[in-house]
Amino acid sequence: MKSQTFANHTRWHPLYHFFVLPVMVLNIIWSIVRLVINPGLDSGWSVVLSLALVLIMAWVRTNPLKAQDRVIRLEEKIRYHELLSPDLARQAETLGIAQIIALRFAGDDELEELVRAALAGKLNKPIEIKRAIKHWRPDQFRI
């Protein structure tokens, strides 16, 4: 497996991102076109069903991501208590979930510096945190 870095850490699921998602988008577009060309109950129902499928698809994708975010938050809380001073670990609990998720890629040696910068408002956005990481700690188990 290739070493994970900022440049390649985005996770793509080919079946989902390059097949299911485009098919669902095309299905909605086609359903709307059919409704415009031939208005009626059947074509209207097709649009409603297409929208329901997209909502189900989004739900199926976001629920595991939310569960993963909760696990990451817990893992990082434990990590903070192991690596940071008790006061800084308590302060780190005020970070937003997006910041915590980004900080999981930081190596142990630079975690304190990055947490302090995030708490000070110098690194607000996840992408800023990720770009500031010098020693990338890969996460191969993410969804």
C-alpha positions as a printed NumPy array, in Angstrom:
array([[  0.   ,   0.   ,   0.   ],
       [  1.269,   3.459,  -0.924],
       [  2.312,   5.752,   1.934],
       [ -0.478,   8.146,   2.865],
       [  0.142,  11.902,   2.612],
       [ -1.899,  15.084,   2.388],
       [ -1.821,  14.779,  -1.4  ],
       [ -3.332,  11.291,  -1.502],
       [ -5.369,  10.936,   1.717],
       [ -8.787,  11.46 ,   0.114],
       [-10.654,   8.178,  -0.049],
       [-12.584,   7.292,  -3.185],
       [-14.893,   4.306,  -3.418],
       [-15.086,   3.614,  -7.169],
       [-18.371,   1.709,  -7.051],
       [-20.054,   4.488,  -5.057],
       [-18.388,   7.617,  -6.455],
       [-18.036,   6.595, -10.097],
       [-21.062,   4.354, -10.652],
       [-23.886,   4.712,  -8.101],
       [-23.631,   8.492,  -7.681],
       [-23.563,   9.294, -11.429],
       [-26.399,   6.829, -12.115],
       [-28.542,   8.467,  -9.415],
       [-27.843,  11.965, -10.777],
       [-28.658,  10.856, -14.331],
       [-31.811,   9.158, -13.052],
       [-33.063,  12.38 , -11.465],
       [-32.255,  14.388, -14.584],
       [-33.967,  11.818, -16.808],
       [-37.018,  11.712, -14.54 ],
       [-37.353,  15.498, -14.64 ],
       [-36.937,  15.549, -18.432],
       [-39.659,  12.895, -18.759],
       [-41.941,  14.946, -16.472],
       [-41.423,  18.083, -18.576],
       [-41.924,  16.259, -21.889],
       [-44.865,  14.142, -20.74 ],
       [-46.459,  15.559, -17.567],
       [-48.526,  13.09 , -15.637],
       [-48.863,  11.023, -12.525],
       [-46.396,   8.341, -13.658],
       [-43.643,  10.781, -14.607],
       [-44.276,  12.83 , -11.448],
       [-44.02 ,   9.695,  -9.339],
       [-40.769,   8.847, -11.124],
       [-39.277,  12.175,  -9.965],
       [-40.428,  11.545,  -6.389],
       [-38.971,   8.037,  -6.442],
       [-35.695,   9.312,  -7.919],
       [-35.397,  11.891,  -5.151],
       [-36.129,   9.219,  -2.538],
       [-33.362,   7.038,  -3.968],
       [-30.893,   9.928,  -3.792],
       [-31.875,  10.618,  -0.186],
       [-31.449,   6.946,   0.705],
       [-28.061,   6.931,  -1.021],
       [-26.963,  10.018,   0.927],
       [-28.218,   8.522,   4.183],
       [-26.424,   5.233,   3.549],
       [-23.193,   7.169,   2.96 ],
       [-23.428,   9.715,   5.79 ],
       [-24.49 ,   7.433,   8.643],
       [-21.272,   5.387,   8.654],
       [-19.268,   8.608,   8.319],
       [-20.984,  10.043,  11.413],
       [-20.261,   6.854,  13.342],
       [-16.659,   7.018,  12.184],
       [-16.435,  10.651,  13.329],
       [-17.599,   9.627,  16.805],
       [-14.948,   6.913,  16.981],
       [-12.254,   9.326,  15.785],
       [-13.345,  11.858,  18.429],
       [-13.034,   9.205,  21.142],
       [ -9.671,   7.93 ,  19.864],
       [ -8.285,  11.44 ,  19.696],
       [ -9.59 ,  12.31 ,  23.167],
       [ -7.682,   9.306,  24.544],
       [ -4.627,  10.289,  22.515],
       [ -4.771,  13.867,  23.821],
       [ -4.865,  12.601,  27.406],
       [ -1.867,  10.367,  26.713],
       [  0.282,  12.953,  24.9  ],
       [ -0.775,  16.405,  26.105],
       [ -0.745,  18.059,  29.49 ],
       [ -4.03 ,  17.614,  31.394],
       [ -4.891,  21.299,  30.942],
       [ -4.229,  21.263,  27.182],
       [ -6.129,  17.976,  26.783],
       [ -9.168,  19.587,  28.477],
       [ -8.89 ,  22.644,  26.243],
       [ -8.624,  20.41 ,  23.162],
       [-12.112,  19.109,  23.924],
       [-13.426,  22.495,  22.757],
       [-12.13 ,  21.926,  19.232],
       [-14.704,  21.282,  16.549],
       [-15.154,  17.783,  15.184],
       [-13.708,  18.806,  11.799],
       [-10.544,  20.071,  13.531],
       [-10.245,  16.89 ,  15.601],
       [-10.656,  14.753,  12.49 ],
       [ -7.922,  16.716,  10.722],
       [ -5.599,  16.517,  13.746],
       [ -5.759,  12.711,  13.72 ],
       [ -3.243,  12.793,  10.861],
       [ -0.664,  14.683,  12.956],
       [  2.288,  12.737,  14.281],
       [  2.698,  12.512,  18.06 ],
       [  5.737,  14.801,  17.958],
       [  3.812,  17.739,  16.463],
       [  0.373,  17.205,  17.986],
       [  0.827,  19.665,  20.857],
       [  1.996,  22.457,  18.558],
       [ -0.926,  21.933,  16.164],
       [ -3.509,  21.686,  18.951],
       [ -2.233,  24.959,  20.421],
       [ -2.404,  26.615,  16.992],
       [ -5.953,  25.348,  16.461],
       [ -7.034,  26.531,  19.916],
       [ -5.456,  29.942,  19.257],
       [ -7.474,  30.268,  16.048],
       [ -4.432,  30.088,  13.774],
       [ -5.641,  26.837,  12.189],
       [ -9.422,  26.973,  11.931],
       [-10.15 ,  24.946,   8.829],
       [ -9.355,  21.237,   8.495],
       [ -7.391,  21.845,   5.31 ],
       [ -5.196,  24.375,   7.142],
       [ -4.47 ,  21.815,   9.846],
       [ -3.707,  19.08 ,   7.324],
       [ -1.362,  21.347,   5.354],
       [  0.49 ,  22.271,   8.551],
       [  1.258,  18.625,   9.381],
       [  4.905,  17.737,   8.804],
       [  4.859,  14.092,   9.899],
       [  1.753,  12.482,   8.466],
       [  0.132,   9.753,  10.548],
       [ -1.857,   7.628,   8.107],
       [ -5.406,   6.485,   8.716],
       [ -5.94 ,   3.38 ,   6.582],
       [ -9.227,   2.354,   8.238],
       [-11.457,   5.241,   7.297],
       [-14.623,   4.799,   5.267]])
